[in-house]
Amino acid sequence: MSRTCRRLRLQGETSDPHPPYHAPVFVLTHHPREPLPMQGGTTFTFVTDGIESVLAQARAAAGDADVAIAGGAATVNQYLAAGLIDELRLHVAPVVLGAGERPFDGVADVTLEPIGAVGNNLVTHLSHRVVR
């Protein structure tokens, strides 16, 4: 989860101490912070030493389970460029924001194989496998 996404969640932490994750969450950030335990089994751990460290900690915590990377385009681009993503899920909404990070900026030679798409008039969810 990126710092921007986490900042949005922190704004509501006093009104909802029950995040939906029920698992450890590792937050990639440039701003050190103590771990934040929440009810329901979620502890947010803030990691400042890069994407590889975040992923290693998440994999160790997950054991044999899958690890999901959530965040904005900059976070996903870093993981794609490093070859650390196996499957990519994009959620596309018909909203023009006017500014922000662009998906796939700085990511060279990535081949995506479509594996699914579902949607409605509010959002389309696209799933792709990263072909190596």
PyMOL commands that set and color helices and strands:
alter all, ss='L'
color gray80, all
select helices_A, chain A and resi 3-10+51-62+73-81
alter helices_A, ss='H'
color red, helices_A
select strands_A, chain A and resi 25-28+36-37+43-47+87-92+111-119+124-131
alter strands_A, ss='S'
color yellow, strands_A
deselect
rebuild
show_as cartoon
